[in-house]
Amino acid sequence: MEDGTSMSPGYCRDTDYDALQWDTREDCEVRQILDRIADKWSLLVIALLDQRSLRFTELRRTIDGVSQRMLTRTLRQLERDGLVSRTVYPAVPPRVDYALTPMGVTLHHTIRALVTWTEEHQNEIAHARAAYDIRAVAEQEGAEREAAERDAIAREVLAGGSRTR
């Protein structure tokens, strides 16, 4: 097999845990799946559907900021991936419910663990962000001072050179 040729359309790397397996190639299925489930709208939909099935309008009303188009797209992608089921009831107007599939429920457990970790570490993260911001401002001010000093030296050199002519 030629270097750079994948073993199958979805092959990225070995199956051992390795961050490099999340290859950025478009044909890497691991990356595509991670992109889908880590999307903010997908996470919210999965979290909301954990308790019970919901109608489209209930989801849209509950998820602040999501457009009808984006919610439709998110639900279709989650359904395609087997994480959400869609049930259409013969009524006027048509009633459509969305629910997590058994696989979607297992994903929700993982998401819940991530949310729990975030809640446990949010203060540490806030402190780290504040310390970073202070350092970044100090570095920017230092760089600006150095640039001003270089400019002043350059002006002096240029002014001195023009006086000697």
Contacts in CASP RR format, 6 or more apart in sequence:
PFRMAT RR
TARGET T0000
AUTHOR 0000-0000-0000
METHOD contacts of the structure
MODEL  1
MEDGTSMSPGYCRDTDYDALQWDTREDCEVRQILDRIADKWSLLVIALLD
QRSLRFTELRRTIDGVSQRMLTRTLRQLERDGLVSRTVYPAVPPRVDYAL
TPMGVTLHHTIRALVTWTEEHQNEIAHARAAYDIRAVAEQEGAEREAAER
DAIAREVLAGGSRTR
1 7 0 8 1.000
6 12 0 8 1.000
6 27 0 8 1.000
9 27 0 8 1.000
9 29 0 8 1.000
10 27 0 8 1.000
10 28 0 8 1.000
10 29 0 8 1.000
12 21 0 8 1.000
12 22 0 8 1.000
12 23 0 8 1.000
12 25 0 8 1.000
12 28 0 8 1.000
12 29 0 8 1.000
12 30 0 8 1.000
12 31 0 8 1.000
13 20 0 8 1.000
13 21 0 8 1.000
13 23 0 8 1.000
14 21 0 8 1.000
15 21 0 8 1.000
21 30 0 8 1.000
22 28 0 8 1.000
22 30 0 8 1.000
22 31 0 8 1.000
22 34 0 8 1.000
23 30 0 8 1.000
23 31 0 8 1.000
24 31 0 8 1.000
25 31 0 8 1.000
26 32 0 8 1.000
33 81 0 8 1.000
36 42 0 8 1.000
36 77 0 8 1.000
36 78 0 8 1.000
36 81 0 8 1.000
37 43 0 8 1.000
37 46 0 8 1.000
37 81 0 8 1.000
37 83 0 8 1.000
37 107 0 8 1.000
39 74 0 8 1.000
41 63 0 8 1.000
41 66 0 8 1.000
41 70 0 8 1.000
41 71 0 8 1.000
41 74 0 8 1.000
42 74 0 8 1.000
42 77 0 8 1.000
42 78 0 8 1.000
43 111 0 8 1.000
44 63 0 8 1.000
44 66 0 8 1.000
45 59 0 8 1.000
45 63 0 8 1.000
45 71 0 8 1.000
45 74 0 8 1.000
45 75 0 8 1.000
45 78 0 8 1.000
45 84 0 8 1.000
45 98 0 8 1.000
46 78 0 8 1.000
46 83 0 8 1.000
46 84 0 8 1.000
46 100 0 8 1.000
46 104 0 8 1.000
46 107 0 8 1.000
46 108 0 8 1.000
46 111 0 8 1.000
47 108 0 8 1.000
47 111 0 8 1.000
47 115 0 8 1.000
48 54 0 8 1.000
48 59 0 8 1.000
48 62 0 8 1.000
48 63 0 8 1.000
49 84 0 8 1.000
49 98 0 8 1.000
49 99 0 8 1.000
49 100 0 8 1.000
49 108 0 8 1.000
50 100 0 8 1.000
50 105 0 8 1.000
50 108 0 8 1.000
50 112 0 8 1.000
52 99 0 8 1.000
53 87 0 8 1.000
53 97 0 8 1.000
53 98 0 8 1.000
53 99 0 8 1.000
54 62 0 8 1.000
54 97 0 8 1.000
54 98 0 8 1.000
54 99 0 8 1.000
55 95 0 8 1.000
55 96 0 8 1.000
55 97 0 8 1.000
55 98 0 8 1.000
56 71 0 8 1.000
56 72 0 8 1.000
56 75 0 8 1.000
56 96 0 8 1.000
56 98 0 8 1.000
59 71 0 8 1.000
59 75 0 8 1.000
59 98 0 8 1.000
60 66 0 8 1.000
60 68 0 8 1.000
60 71 0 8 1.000
63 71 0 8 1.000
66 74 0 8 1.000
75 84 0 8 1.000
75 86 0 8 1.000
75 98 0 8 1.000
78 84 0 8 1.000
79 85 0 8 1.000
79 86 0 8 1.000
79 98 0 8 1.000
82 101 0 8 1.000
82 103 0 8 1.000
82 104 0 8 1.000
83 100 0 8 1.000
83 101 0 8 1.000
83 103 0 8 1.000
83 104 0 8 1.000
83 107 0 8 1.000
84 98 0 8 1.000
84 99 0 8 1.000
84 100 0 8 1.000
84 101 0 8 1.000
84 104 0 8 1.000
85 98 0 8 1.000
85 99 0 8 1.000
85 100 0 8 1.000
85 101 0 8 1.000
86 96 0 8 1.000
86 97 0 8 1.000
86 98 0 8 1.000
87 96 0 8 1.000
87 97 0 8 1.000
87 98 0 8 1.000
87 99 0 8 1.000
88 94 0 8 1.000
88 95 0 8 1.000
88 96 0 8 1.000
89 95 0 8 1.000
89 96 0 8 1.000
89 97 0 8 1.000
100 107 0 8 1.000
100 108 0 8 1.000
118 125 0 8 1.000
END
